[in-house]
Structure formats: structure tokens, C-alpha cells
Amino acid sequence: MASRTDALRTPREVTGFFEQKNLKPAFSVLDVWGQEHAHNFMISKALEAELLGAFKSTIQSGLDRSITFEKWVEELKPELVKLGWWGPRLVADPLGLEPDRKVNFAAPGRLQTIFHANMRSARAAGQWERMQRSKRALPYILYVRTSSKEPRAEHLAFEGIVLPIDHPWWRTHFPPNGWRCKCSVRQITRREATKLGYVEGSGEPQVVMRGYFNRRTGQTVEVPEGIDPGWAANPGIDRSRTIIRNFSEKVGRQPDEVIKSAIGDVWASQTPQTYVRLPDRLDLPVAMARVAADRLGAQGSMASASTAMMKAKTNQHRVTEVSSFALVQKIVDEGDITYRAAKGTEPETVRAWLEIEGTMWLAAFRKTGPGYLRLVSLFQKHANELAGAMKREEVLQMRKVEAGD
């Protein structure tokens, strides 16, 4: 039986979003913009690593246990007192763009802003991940009225908007949509969306953009009306991008088994499902395929797959789920591998074959123009097709079959 402590524990998809952030010292909130917040933790004027680390560790602990703001301040105070940061101090701009500024991290208003901005963004990322998992049954999102006592007129204008979960509007308008924003959304069924007046192919929400001059960078950026500058982002989508960014930084020159584990983490998350539905063409790591890389002369053994290819394959009846691509590493590790030489317009290809639960799977790899290894196809095949391939193609690896299997 689950304990009361377990019942209060925050879901992993929420705590994981915050946990993977890197410390980013910054003098101003304008130094870290939009999507950068998904992989960077910053607090305006917190330039010392120890200070920033104290904020992050206590917020992480508070998020894990779903504690109140008052409890968090109680736990944070001794940490800041020890570091000499409980009370007003002058902070110098390391870039020299602005004069020294007085900062008081003990001020209740500042602490509330820090606490709620981080808590709500993390919970929004977790909510988006859960929505992706359940969108077959609940394919629409309803923008719900804010719970604020003094709601912003711009945010009230969003109330009642119903759109499919993967509509581009949610990339910039998924709440929170600003400092102290208490707006929320609710995932609903197709039937409820219809009852609320949604009509497939009906008019789109009007998005008016305005220019915003960032005095720190000297650049003018476009910001949607009603969204605070820097908040036109979806924490859930941005978290998916962060997983891939962190993946690339993590693996480096690590051993194959470490990289395989990291690839497994990517496919255990909602990142692939999120990526495939974005309009951008993106790449995801799918397997370490050393035999294929060596035979094709590729740069590195890590194979990637484009979301364009995954979209095409999941629209075919033989591969119905994005999650099927999580099988690629198993197919490479345990399957038979053959090589097909270039012929006509067809480039040379390495193919891995494996029977999984009575179904024969084929994963095909080629070398890209720049020389990297690419998964170009994933299919379910008939077993007799493997026998034919063994006769026509060069066999690079045969699966070791234990006696009695």
C-alpha cells in the first residue's frame, strides 16, 4: 500500500524537467530568453554559483515534496544566511551594461516570484507530457479562466479557446504566459470540444505580434500580444528539446553501453512523440550500430532518425507507433545484419533483421552526405524475406542462437 508520503510525491515528469536544468548566472532576466529557460536555471542578480545552487537545490527539494511557499522560504533562509545573501546587497553587472543594482533576496515579493515561476513552469512541462500520453482519448485542450483575483484582460481573451493538442498555438500560449500568471488548461474529449463550439477547420485564434526591444542584447524580437516578453514558450516542448541537447553533451566520447543507456532514456520519455508532431525537421538518436558504421565508413557509430522519416513510416500500416523506433537498438544488438551494395540510384545499405514476438522487423541504415549514420527505414517483414536477403546480400553478423532455442 502506498504511503501518505508517496501520495504527496510530485510526478517524475514534473521533477525531471527542473532537475535537468543547468545553473546559468545572469544579471538580468533578459540575459536568458524563452526556450533557454527549459535547460537553464537562472535568477536575476544571482551571479555566484553557490548562491544559485542554493536556490536550485531548495526549489528541487520543495518540488519533489510539493511543499508550500512558506515552507520553502523556511528551508531557504538558513542557506542564504550562511552565504551572506539574506538581506540587501549591491551587485555589479559583469557585462558593464548597467550600473550596480541593489538586490534583496529576502524580499517576500521577489521570493514569491522565484518560487511560483519555477513551480508553475515545471508543472506545465509535466502536464504537457501527460497530455501527450493520453491524447488519443483526450485530443483537445481548453484554455481555462485564470484563478487570479486581478486577471489580465489579455489572458481573459484566451478563455474558452479550444484547439487540438498539437496545434501550433500551444507552442507559444500554453500557460503560464507571464510573471505571476495563474492561467491553466484542461485536456478534453472530441465530444466535449464539439459541445464547446469547436468545429474542425474553423477560424484560427488571431495572434497579433508586437516588437520588443531587449536592452541587454540590443535586438528587437517579436512577442505575441498578451504574453510577457520571454514567456512565449511551451515548457513541455522545450523540455523535449532539452533532453536531446543534454544527450549530445552527455555522451561525448563515452563507451557504447553508456550511450545506449542515454538513448534508452530518450525513448523512455515523451520526447519522440512530441518531436514527430512539430513542424520542424529534427533528428533523434536511435541506436549505436557499430557494425553498420564500420561497413559504410560512417563518422561515428550513433545512428539518428529524422522526424520526417518517422512521420512517413507511422502513416503506413506496417509501423503504427512512434514508439516502435525504440526497438531499433534491440534489432541491431540481437539481429542478423546484412550488407547490400549500391545499385543504380540505390546507395549502399546495411540492414538489421530480428524476429520479435512472432514479427520480423527490418531496420535499414545508410551514410548521409556529411558521412553520418542514418536510420532510413523501419519495417515489419515476412520471415522468408530474410532468407532471400541472406542469399543476395553479404552477411555481416549472424545472431548467436543458444542450444535449445
N, C-alpha and C positions, 0 to 999 in steps of 0.2 A: 504493500500500500504506500502511495506517495506521501511524503511528509508535508507538513504545512510549509516548511522552508522550500521544498521542491516546487510547491504550488505557486509560490511567490517569485520563483526564479524567472528572470527575463528570458524569452526565447533566444536561441543561439543566433538566428538570423539578425536580431537586433544588436546583441552584444558584439557579434563578429564585425559588423560594419564599423563600430567605433574602435575596436581592438586593433584592426589592421592599419589605422592611421599613423603616419609618421609625424614627429614633432617638427613644427615649422615656426621658428621665431619670427615675429613680424611686428613692426612698429604701428601699422595701421591695418584695419580690415580690408583696405583697398589693395594691400600687397598680395592677398590670396583671394582669388576670384572664382566664383561659380563652381564649376566641376572640380576645381582644385581642392575644395573642402572635403571631397569624398576620400581623398588619400592623404590629406594634411590636417593636423590639428594645430590650430593657432588661437591665440588670444591677443588682442590688441595691446601693445606695450609690454608683453611678456617676452623679453629677449634672452633671458637666461634659460639654459636647458633644464637646470634643476627646478626652477620655478614652473616652467611649462610642464615638466614631468610630474610635478606635484598635482597640478590641476588635472592632467590626463588620468593619472592613476586613481585619484579620488572619484572622478566622474565615472571611470570604468567600474570601479567598485560599487558606486551608487547605482549605476545602470544595471549591473549584474543582479543586484538585490532589490531593485525597484524602490529605492528609498525616497523620502520626501526631500524637498529643497532645504528645509530646516536641519534635517539630519546630516545632509551633505555639508552644509556650512559648519556644523559642529565638528565634523571629521576633517574638513579642510583647514580650519583655523590654526590648529597646532602646527601643521605643516608649514603654513606661510609665516607664522611667528618664528619658527626655527630658522627659516631662510631670511628673516628680516623684511618680509614683504607684507606684513599686516599693518596697514596704515599708509598715509600719503608719502610718495617719493617722486623725485624728478627722474625722467627717463629721456635720454638723448636719442635722436633719430640717427641710426647708423649710416643712412644714406645722405644725411645732411640736407634733406629737402624741407624739413620743418624745424621750428625751434624746439627746445626742450619742453616736455609736457609733464604736468603733474598727474600721477595716476594713483588711485586708491582702490586696491583690490578688495578692501574690506567694506566698501560701499554696497549696501544692500541692492540697489538698483543694478549695479554692474554685475554683481554675483548672480542675480536672478536672470539677467540676460545671458550670461555664460552658461548657466545650468540648463535653462529651458531651450536655448538654441541647439545645444548638443543633444539633449534628450529627445527633442522632437524630430531632429534630423535622423537620428539613429532609429527611432521607432518608425519613421516614414520609410526608411530603407527596408526595414523588416516587413512592414506591411506590404510593400511592393513585391517583395519576394514571395510572400504568402499568396498574394493575388495571382502571381504568375502560375503558381501550383494549382490553383482552383479555378482558373478562368474558363475551363470548358463548361463548368456548371454555372459560373457567375462571370459572364464575359463583358460586363459593363461596369463603369464607375459613375457614381453620383456624387457631385460636389455638394457637401453639406454645409449648412449655415454655421458660421463661426460661433463659438461659445463665449467670445469676448463681450464684456459689458459695454464696451465702446467700439463696436465693429467699424471697420473701414468701409466706406461706400464702395470703393473699387472691388473689395472682396465680396461684398454683398451682391455685386453684379454677377459673380460666378455661381451663386447659389442656384441649385436646381439643374445645372448643366449635366447632361448625361451623354457619355461617349464610350465607344469600345475601349477596352483596357489598353490596347496598343495604339491608340490614336496619338498622332504627334503632339497634340495639345498638352498631353500629360507629361511631356518631356520638359516643359517649362512651367506648368501650372499645378503640378502635384504638390499639395501643401506639406510643410509650411512655406508660405510665399513672402516671408519677410520677418523682421525682428518682432518678437512677441506675437507672431501670428498664431491664432488658435483654430484656424480653419481645419476641416477634416473631410475625408471622403468615405464612401461606403460602396462596397462591391455588391452588385445586384444581378438578378437573372434577366434573361431576354424578355420574359413576360413582364417583369416589373418595369423594365426600361420602356416597353411599349405603353404600359399604363401611365407612365410619367410623361408621355408625349413624344418619346424618341421615335423617329422614322429613319430607317436605313437610307443613306444618301441625302438626308435633309441638309439644310444650311449649316455651315461650319460656324463655330464661335468666332466673332470678329476679334482679331488680335491687332491692336494698334501699337506700333513700336515708337519709342522716343529715344533720342540721343542722350547719353550720359557721359560726362567728361570725368575720367579718372585722373585726379590731380597727381597721383603717385606715379602713374605710368605715362601720363601725357597723351593717352589715347581716348578717343570717343567710341563708346560701344553702344549697341542697340539693346534696349531693355523693354520688355512688354509693359504696357500701361497696367498699373495695379500691382506690379511685382517690385519689391525693393531691389535696388541695384545689388547684384551678386547672388540673388536668390532664385534666378530663373533657371533652375536645375531640378532634376529628379534624383534624390539620393539613391534610390534603388538602381536606376540605370547607371548612375555614376559609380556606384559600388561595383557593378559588374565590370566596368572598365578598369577599376582599381585592382580587381583581382588579377586581371591579365597583366597590368603594369607591374604589380608586385611579383607576379610569377616570373616575368622576364628578369627582374632584379635578383630574385631569389636563386634561380637555377644556375646562372653563370656557367662555371665550369664544374659543376657538381657531378658526382657519379650518376650513371644511368638510373639506378634504383631511386635516388633522391628525386631526380627529375620525373620519373614515373609516378612517384607519390604525389608530387606537386600537380601533375596533370590530372591525377585522380581527384585531387581537391577541387580543381576547376569543374570537372564533370559531376562532382557531388553537389555542386551549388546550382543555383538557377541561372548562372551566367550564360550558358549556351542558349537556353530558351529565350532569354532577354535579348541577346545579341542577334539571333536569327530574325527577330521581328523589327529590328532597327533598319532604317533605310540605307545606312552606310554599309559599304562592303568592308567586312572585318575578318581577321584571321584568328583562329583558336588552335592551341596546341592539342593534338590528339594522340600522339604516340611517340615513343622512342623506337625507331626502326633501323637499327644499325646495319642489318644485312642489306636492306633496300638502299640505304645511303651509300654503302660501300660499293654495291654493284652499279649504281647510277652515277657515282662520283659526286655526290651532293656535298654541300658545305654544312656539316653537322648532321647529326642523326635524328634530330627532333623534327617530326612531320607536323605540318599545320594543315588546317582545312578552312576554306573560305566560307563565309556565311552564304554567299551566292550559291555555291555548290550544295550546301546543306539545305537551303530553301528548295532548290530544284529536286533534290532526292526525296525530301519529305513530302513533296507533292505527288510522288509516284507511289503506286500501291505496294511496291516491294519493300520500301523502307518508310514506315509510317510515323516514326517518332524521332525527334532530335536526339533523345536520349540513346538511340541506337548507336550513335557515334562513340559512346563511351565504351563500346565493345572493341574498338579498333586495337587497343593495346593488347587485349587478350588474344585477338586474332593473330597479331604479329608474334606474340610470345609463344603461343601453343600450336599455331597452324603450320601447314606446308607452305613454302614460299617458292614461287616460280618467276622466271625472267622471260619477257617477250621482247625480242629485238625490234628496233624501229622498222616500219614497213610503210612505204608510201608517205601519206601525211600523218600517220600514227607514230608518235615518238616512242622510244623505248620505255617499257613499263615493268615494274616489279609488282607481283600480285601475291597476296597472302590469303590462304583458304583455311577455314575452320568450321567444323560442324558443331553447333551449339544448340542443345535441346532439340535435336532432330532436324535442324535447319542449317543448310550450308551457307556460310557467309563469305563474301569476297571483298577484300579491301585492296584498291589499286593505288600505286604510288608512281609519281613521275618527278623529274627535276625541273624546277622553274628556270626561266631565263637567267635570273641572277645566280642560279645554282643551288637554291634551297630545296629541301624535300617537301613534297606536297601530296596530300591525300586527294586524289581526283575522283574517286568513286567508292561507294559502299553499296553492295547489292546482296540480296538473298539469291542463291543459285541452286541448281539441281546438282546432286552428288555426281552424276555422270559427266557433268561439265568439268569437274576436277580431273577425272580420269583422262579426258581428252586433252586438257592442258598439260598434263604430265607427259603426254606423248609428243605434243607440239613444241613445248617450251623447255628451256633449261631449268632444271630443278636446283634451287639454291639451298633449300633447307627442308628436310623431312621431319615431321613430328616424331618424337620418340614415343612409341607405344609400349606400355608396360605389359608384361606377360599376363594373360588372362583378360585384358581389356577387349 
